[in-house]
Amino acid sequence: MLVRATLLALTLATAVPAAFADPAAVRRTWLERVAISAADQECNLFSDGERLALLSGLYQAEGELLRANQTPAELRRLADEVSTHAVSLGCVHPDVVSVAETVRNGYRAFVKTTYIEYPATHAIWGASRSPHDRWAVSQTDKASSIVFGLRRAPNDPDVQRLAIGMPAKGVAPSSVQLIMRDPAKMPEPWFGAFSRPGPQLTPPPRSISHVEWAGKVASAKDAVGEPIWVFTFNASAIALIEQLDPREAIQIDLIPPSRVADQGVKRIVLEVGDIRAARAFAAIPASQGAPAQTAAVAAH
């Protein structure tokens, strides 16, 4: 059995970026998190904040394993095996009790962290727990300065909407489309002509895609006070993105209004990456009475 009766210790403290970690160590960490998460589902071991921190680390480690060419099928098999064994130990098993306490102790230090970056192969998701940051989760296209992610509502930072923000220059697009693989049309991850990710991100063709249209646009300011247009998508699109393989690409199409001479559609390609990990981290409730810290590393 991969996880023996003595479950390995688990820490939530930040460490070196997982992209530079030993794959065997990342796999071991992922298995530990899968095991204690399964025990938590059975025994309700953790608070909401502790659970979200644990899931954030689990999702990030899973993404690293996929980027190291572990197959989704193999990860599912391992997760099932490890979870079954962890649940079989029971809620009062000394090892379950010990590891749960280790998680709680690690969380007391980790919860002071308010910002983490989650790097993947091509891009980085930034995740902020601060209610003063308008972007809770964000990925920036450097060429266009367009930001995509989860944006906090102006008057309620607990409400997060899937959106893009773009510099308010020239003429605003008449519409914005978010294009991603549709698992009902193509169950397997899409990497173009390759069975594994190639050197460039390859968004799926329309024939196997699901298309989301931005519902509305609003004027706002970016972090330095420059004007931007913010286009918001249906909240259901968040789950659709999160079910994709983190190595896949999504595409944003900016459709120009009919009155302009240039009718070319501007396309932005982004990496799915570890958006699940970033979103879980951003959702961790604020700590009370603790000074804020930041961490520009991925693993925790």
C-alpha positions as CSV (number, residue, x, y, z in Angstrom):
1,M,0.0,0.0,0.0
2,L,1.4,3.4,-1.0
3,V,0.3,5.1,2.2
4,R,1.0,2.9,5.2
5,A,-0.5,3.2,8.6
6,T,2.0,5.8,9.5
7,L,0.9,8.8,7.4
8,L,3.7,11.1,6.6
9,A,3.9,14.6,8.2
10,L,2.3,17.4,6.2
11,T,3.2,21.0,6.3
12,L,1.4,24.1,4.9
13,A,4.5,26.3,5.2
14,T,5.8,27.8,1.9
15,A,8.7,26.1,0.3
16,V,10.8,26.2,-2.9
17,P,8.7,26.5,-6.0
18,A,7.4,23.1,-7.0
19,A,8.6,23.6,-10.6
20,F,12.1,23.2,-9.2
21,A,11.3,20.5,-6.7
22,D,12.2,16.8,-7.0
23,P,9.3,15.1,-8.8
24,A,9.4,12.2,-6.3
25,A,9.0,14.7,-3.5
26,V,6.1,16.4,-5.2
27,R,4.4,13.1,-5.7
28,R,4.9,12.1,-2.0
29,T,3.5,15.5,-0.9
30,W,0.5,15.1,-3.2
31,L,-0.2,11.6,-1.9
32,E,0.0,12.9,1.7
33,R,-2.5,15.7,0.9
34,V,-4.8,13.3,-0.9
35,A,-4.8,11.0,2.1
36,I,-5.5,13.6,4.8
37,S,-8.1,15.2,2.6
38,A,-9.9,11.9,2.3
39,A,-9.8,11.5,6.1
40,D,-11.1,15.0,6.4
41,Q,-14.1,14.2,4.2
42,E,-14.9,11.2,6.4
43,C,-14.1,12.8,9.8
44,N,-14.6,16.6,9.3
45,L,-11.1,17.3,10.7
46,F,-10.5,20.8,9.7
47,S,-12.0,24.3,9.6
48,D,-13.0,25.9,6.3
49,G,-9.7,27.9,6.2
50,E,-7.6,24.8,7.0
51,R,-9.4,22.8,4.4
52,L,-9.0,25.4,1.7
53,A,-5.3,25.8,2.4
54,L,-4.9,22.0,2.2
55,L,-6.8,21.8,-1.1
56,S,-4.7,24.7,-2.5
57,G,-1.6,22.7,-1.9
58,L,-3.1,19.5,-3.2
59,Y,-4.2,21.1,-6.5
60,Q,-0.9,22.8,-7.0
61,A,1.0,19.5,-6.4
62,E,-1.3,17.7,-8.8
63,G,-0.6,20.3,-11.5
64,E,3.1,19.9,-11.1
65,L,2.7,16.1,-11.5
66,L,0.8,16.5,-14.7
67,R,3.4,18.9,-16.0
68,A,6.0,16.2,-15.1
69,N,4.0,13.9,-17.5
70,Q,2.1,11.9,-15.0
71,T,-1.1,10.8,-16.7
72,P,-4.5,11.9,-15.3
73,A,-5.6,8.2,-15.3
74,E,-2.6,7.3,-13.1
75,L,-3.2,10.1,-10.7
76,R,-6.9,9.1,-10.4
77,R,-5.8,5.5,-9.7
78,L,-3.3,6.6,-7.0
79,A,-5.8,9.0,-5.4
80,D,-8.5,6.2,-5.2
81,E,-6.0,3.8,-3.6
82,V,-4.6,6.3,-1.1
83,S,-8.0,7.7,-0.2
84,T,-9.5,4.2,0.5
85,H,-6.6,3.4,2.8
86,A,-6.8,6.7,4.7
87,V,-10.5,6.3,5.3
88,S,-10.0,2.7,6.4
89,L,-7.8,3.9,9.3
90,G,-10.8,5.5,11.0
91,C,-11.2,9.0,12.5
92,V,-9.4,8.3,15.9
93,H,-6.4,6.4,14.5
94,P,-3.3,7.9,16.1
95,D,-1.7,8.7,12.8
96,V,-4.8,10.5,11.5
97,V,-5.0,12.5,14.7
98,S,-1.3,13.4,14.6
99,V,-1.3,14.5,10.9
100,A,-4.5,16.5,11.5
101,E,-2.7,18.4,14.3
102,T,0.3,19.0,12.1
103,V,-2.0,20.6,9.5
104,R,-3.6,22.8,12.1
105,N,-0.2,23.9,13.4
106,G,1.1,24.7,10.0
107,Y,-2.0,26.6,9.1
108,R,-1.6,29.0,12.1
109,A,1.6,30.3,10.4
110,F,0.4,29.9,6.8
111,V,-2.8,31.9,7.3
112,K,-0.7,35.1,7.8
113,T,0.3,34.9,4.1
114,T,-2.0,37.1,1.9
115,Y,-0.5,36.7,-1.6
116,I,1.0,33.7,-3.5
117,E,2.0,33.2,-7.1
118,Y,1.4,29.8,-8.8
119,P,3.7,29.4,-11.8
120,A,3.0,26.9,-14.5
121,T,4.8,26.3,-17.8
122,H,3.8,29.5,-19.6
123,A,2.1,31.8,-17.2
124,I,1.5,32.6,-13.5
125,W,-1.7,32.9,-11.5
126,G,-1.5,35.4,-8.7
127,A,-3.8,34.9,-5.7
128,S,-4.6,37.5,-3.1
129,R,-6.6,37.2,0.0
130,S,-6.6,40.9,0.7
131,P,-10.1,42.4,0.3
132,H,-8.3,45.6,-0.9
133,D,-7.0,43.9,-4.0
134,R,-9.7,44.0,-6.7
135,W,-8.3,40.9,-8.4
136,A,-8.5,37.8,-6.1
137,V,-7.1,35.6,-8.8
138,S,-5.4,36.9,-11.9
139,Q,-3.3,36.0,-14.9
140,T,-1.8,38.8,-17.1
141,D,-1.1,38.7,-20.8
142,K,2.1,40.7,-21.0
143,A,1.8,41.7,-24.6
144,S,-1.7,43.3,-24.2
145,S,-1.7,44.1,-20.4
146,I,-5.1,42.3,-20.4
147,V,-5.9,40.7,-17.0
148,F,-8.1,37.6,-16.7
149,G,-9.3,36.0,-13.5
150,L,-11.6,36.5,-10.5
151,R,-12.4,40.1,-9.7
152,R,-13.9,41.3,-6.5
153,A,-17.2,43.2,-6.7
154,P,-16.8,46.9,-5.9
155,N,-19.0,47.0,-2.8
156,D,-18.6,43.4,-1.7
157,P,-15.1,41.8,-1.7
158,D,-16.6,38.4,-0.8
159,V,-18.3,38.3,-4.3
160,Q,-15.9,37.3,-7.0
161,R,-16.7,37.4,-10.7
162,L,-14.9,35.8,-13.7
163,A,-13.8,38.8,-15.7
164,I,-11.2,40.3,-18.0
165,G,-9.8,43.8,-17.6
166,M,-8.2,45.7,-20.5
167,P,-6.7,49.1,-20.9
168,A,-9.5,51.6,-21.9
169,K,-7.7,52.7,-25.1
170,G,-9.3,53.2,-28.5
171,V,-12.7,51.7,-29.1
172,A,-14.1,49.1,-26.7
173,P,-14.8,45.6,-28.1
174,S,-18.5,45.1,-29.0
175,S,-18.3,41.6,-27.4
176,V,-15.9,39.3,-25.7
177,Q,-15.8,35.5,-26.0
178,L,-14.1,33.0,-23.7
179,I,-13.3,29.7,-25.6
180,M,-12.3,26.5,-23.9
181,R,-12.5,22.7,-24.6
182,D,-15.9,21.2,-24.1
183,P,-15.4,17.8,-22.3
184,A,-18.7,16.6,-23.8
185,K,-17.2,17.0,-27.3
186,M,-13.6,16.0,-26.4
187,P,-13.1,14.1,-23.2
188,E,-9.3,14.1,-23.3
189,P,-7.1,17.2,-22.9
190,W,-6.4,19.1,-26.1
191,F,-2.8,19.9,-26.9
192,G,-3.2,20.3,-30.7
193,A,-1.3,17.8,-32.8
194,F,0.6,16.5,-29.8
195,S,-0.4,13.8,-27.3
196,R,1.5,15.9,-24.8
197,P,1.8,19.6,-24.5
198,G,4.0,21.1,-27.2
199,P,6.3,24.1,-26.9
200,Q,3.4,26.6,-27.4
201,L,-0.1,26.9,-26.0
202,T,-2.7,25.5,-28.4
203,P,-6.3,26.5,-27.9
204,P,-9.0,24.1,-29.0
205,P,-10.7,24.4,-32.4
206,R,-14.3,25.6,-32.3
207,S,-15.6,22.2,-33.2
208,I,-14.7,20.8,-29.8
209,S,-15.1,24.1,-27.8
210,H,-17.5,25.6,-25.4
211,V,-18.0,29.4,-25.9
212,E,-18.9,31.8,-23.1
213,W,-20.0,35.4,-23.9
214,A,-19.2,38.3,-21.6
215,G,-22.5,39.5,-20.2
216,K,-21.7,43.1,-19.5
217,V,-18.9,45.8,-19.5
218,A,-18.1,48.4,-16.9
219,S,-15.5,51.1,-16.6
220,A,-13.0,50.9,-13.7
221,K,-9.5,51.8,-12.6
222,D,-6.5,49.5,-12.4
223,A,-4.1,49.3,-9.4
224,V,-2.3,52.5,-10.5
225,G,-5.5,54.5,-11.3
226,E,-5.4,54.0,-15.1
227,P,-8.9,53.5,-16.8
228,I,-9.8,50.0,-17.8
229,W,-12.8,48.2,-19.3
230,V,-14.0,45.2,-17.3
231,F,-16.0,42.5,-19.1
232,T,-17.7,39.9,-16.8
233,F,-18.7,36.3,-17.6
234,N,-21.3,34.0,-16.2
235,A,-20.2,32.5,-12.8
236,S,-20.8,29.0,-14.2
237,A,-17.7,29.4,-16.4
238,I,-15.4,29.1,-13.4
239,A,-16.2,25.5,-12.9
240,L,-15.9,24.8,-16.6
241,I,-12.3,26.1,-16.6
242,E,-11.4,24.3,-13.4
243,Q,-12.3,20.9,-14.9
244,L,-9.8,21.4,-17.6
245,D,-6.2,20.0,-17.6
246,P,-3.9,22.7,-16.1
247,R,-1.6,22.2,-19.2
248,E,-4.4,23.3,-21.6
249,A,-5.0,26.7,-23.2
250,I,-8.1,28.9,-23.1
251,Q,-8.7,31.7,-25.6
252,I,-10.3,35.1,-25.3
253,D,-11.6,36.7,-28.5
254,L,-12.2,40.5,-28.6
255,I,-14.8,41.3,-31.3
256,P,-14.6,44.8,-32.7
257,P,-17.7,46.9,-33.2
258,S,-19.0,47.0,-36.8
259,R,-18.4,50.8,-37.1
260,V,-14.6,50.5,-37.0
261,A,-12.6,49.9,-40.2
262,D,-10.4,47.2,-38.7
263,Q,-12.6,44.1,-38.3
264,G,-9.8,41.8,-37.1
265,V,-10.6,39.8,-34.0
266,K,-7.9,40.1,-31.3
267,R,-7.1,36.8,-29.7
268,I,-5.5,36.3,-26.3
269,V,-4.3,32.8,-25.4
270,L,-3.9,31.9,-21.7
271,E,-2.9,28.9,-19.7
272,V,-5.4,27.1,-17.5
273,G,-2.5,26.5,-15.0
274,D,-3.2,26.0,-11.3
275,I,-6.3,28.2,-11.2
276,R,-8.0,25.8,-8.7
277,A,-5.1,26.2,-6.3
278,A,-5.1,30.0,-6.7
279,R,-8.9,30.2,-6.2
280,A,-8.8,28.0,-3.0
281,F,-6.0,30.1,-1.5
282,A,-7.9,33.4,-2.3
283,A,-11.0,32.0,-0.5
284,I,-9.2,31.3,2.8
285,P,-10.9,33.5,5.4
286,A,-8.9,36.4,6.8
287,S,-6.9,35.7,10.0
288,Q,-7.7,37.8,13.0
289,G,-5.0,40.0,14.6
290,A,-2.1,38.6,12.5
291,P,0.3,40.7,10.4
292,A,0.1,40.1,6.7
293,Q,2.8,38.4,4.7
294,T,3.3,37.6,1.1
295,A,4.9,34.7,-0.7
296,A,6.0,34.7,-4.3
297,V,6.4,30.9,-4.4
298,A,4.1,28.2,-5.6
299,A,4.3,25.2,-3.2
300,H,2.8,25.2,0.3
